[in-house]
Amino acid sequence: MSLESDKANLEKYVWTMFGLQVEVKTIIANKVPAGASSMATVFLSNRGVLYAFVATRGGQTLGDVKKILSRMNLKPDQFLPPHADKNYFLESARDKFIKVFPGRQNINEKDLGFYRTLVSYNPALVQIAEVENGVIKQYDTDAVGHWRTNVKFTYRRITTS
């Protein structure tokens, strides 16, 4: 497959799964191993926003995605929910919490913190704030610590207020 068809497929998939219209300018790291059964694609949009798309053959949770991004040297800015459902993570965490504590009535954000990490998130699309140390890593069982450099890429999102 060509890189251009990968860009088009990625744009279509992001629109279908996340309701986000994004135009891929450059694919920085294409389908790199991000775990024993996970693959990640890191790409830059035409608007200069860096995204990481992470998928696995099995199931993955928001906590798994956070751990993968950390090991890849990617600092997340925003986790985009499936189908642009703003309440996806909150409602899913609430459902998990209620299964464990069915009698609890007053549930606050602090109560849901841990349960949010257990929410299913496959595939995942994450807006990236920064590439730490200018290096994006990939999973490699032969490397020391199981992670090695895939590509050198410097990025830091500048927020204006």
N, C-alpha and C positions, 0 to 999 in steps of 0.2 A: 504494500500500500504506500502511496505517496504521502508526503507531509501535507500537501494541499487537501487531500481527501480526509486525512486525519483531522485537519482544522474544521472542515465542513461537517464531519460527523460529530465532532465535539460540540460545535455550535448548536447543531440540531438536538443533540442529547441534553445539553444544558437547558435549552428552551423547553423540551418535553418534560424533563424530570424536575426542574427547579423554577420554571416560568421566568427565566432571566434571558433577555435578549442581549447576547454578548457577541462581539465580533473579535475573533482571535487574530491578533497581530502576529505573535511569535510563540511557538512552542519551545519552551526553555529546556524541559526534560520530558521526553515522551515515553510513556508506558514503562517507567522504571520500577524495579522491585521495591516495595515499601513494607515488606514483611514476608512471612512464609508463603502466604497466598494472596497478598495485596499488591496492587499496581497503582502508581500515581503518575499523573501528568500535570506538570506545572506550566502555566501559560500566561502570557501578557496580553491584555485586551487592547483594542485601539485607543481606549481612554487612559492607558497607562496603569491599569489596575492589575496586580498579580493575583492569580487564582491557583489553587491546588485542587485537582479532582482525584479523589481516592476511592477505589472500588476493590472489592474482594470477592472471591468465589463463595466464601462462607458468609457468616453474618459478622457485622462490625457495629460497634456502639460509638457514641460520641466520645466516650473516654478512650476508646481504641484510636480514633482519629486524632485526638489531641496528642496521644503518645507517639503516633507515627510522625506527625508534623514536628514534634519536638526533636525526634531523632533525625529527621531530615534537615534540621536547622531552619525550619520555617516557623515564624512567629505568627499565629493566627490573629486576624483582626475581627472577622465576622464569620460565623458558621451559617451558611444559607440553608434554610429549611426546605425539605422537599415540597414541590408544588406551591411554592411561595406562601406557605401557611405560616404566618407569623407566630402562631401559638403552638406549633408542632412540638417543640422541645418542652415547653411548659406543661401542656396537656398530657403528653406522654409520660413525663416525670410524675405528674399528679396521679395518673392511672396506676403507675408502678407503686407509688407511695401508698395509695389507698388499698392496694392488694395486700400490703404488708401490715398496714395499720387501718383496718376497715372502720374502726370507731371514731377516728380523729375527725373533727369538724373544722377547726381553725388551722389551716395549713398555710404557712408563709414561705417566702422564697428561700430562707435559710434551711427549712425542712427539706426542700426539694433539691438542694445542691448536689448531694450524692446521687440521687435518683436520676438527675438529668444526664449524668455520665453513663447511665445504663440504657439510655434511649437508643433504639436501633437507628443507624445512620449509614445506610449502604445503598447507593453510592453517596459519597460526601463531596460537597463543593464548598471550599473555604476561601474567603478573601484574605490575602496575606498582608500583614503589616510590615514584615521585615524578613530578609534572609540574613540569618546570623552569620557573622564572620565571612560573608560573601561566598559561601559554599553550600550547595545543595547536595545532600548525601543520599545514597541508595542502600538498600539492604543487600548484604553479601555474606553468605555463610562462611566464606574463606577468609574474610578480613578480620582483623583484630577488633573485637567488640561488635562484630557483625554489620558494621556500617562503614562505607567508604565514599570518597568524593565522587560524585557523578559529573557535576559541572560547577564552574566558578561563575557566579552571577551576583552582582551587588544590587540590592533593592531596599529602599526604605520608603514607606508611604508617608507623605507629608500631609498632615491634617490641618485644615484651616478653620478657625473659629471666629 
